[in-house]
Amino acid sequence: MQNGALRRVTELSVDARHAMESILGRPLREDEAVSVNVYKPAPTGAARDEASQRLRERIDKTAQKVKGVPEAEIDAAIDEAVDHVRHHPE
């Protein structure tokens, strides 16, 4: 299932171009491209509050695990993990 598309303005049908111009509120130029992405918006109301609470609890739990560890050591571990991911793709 595709959730995004990128098209040059010159590739758009007349109807698609008019629709994009209507959404943007301005004419499209021939040297432009249009990107469309579809996603579920962030939760609102109670669902958002619950997600926020779970995130705060997870952050607090992680913070407890590194209590007493020097900040430089934490930064070094993060840097090492990022370096590993960048140089060892799946």
Buried (B, 14 or more C-beta within 10 A) or exposed (E): EEEEEEBEBEEBEEEBBEEBBEEEEEEBEEEEEBEEEEEEEEEEEEEEEEEEEEEEEEEEEEEEEEEEEEEEEEEEEEEEEEEEEEEEEE
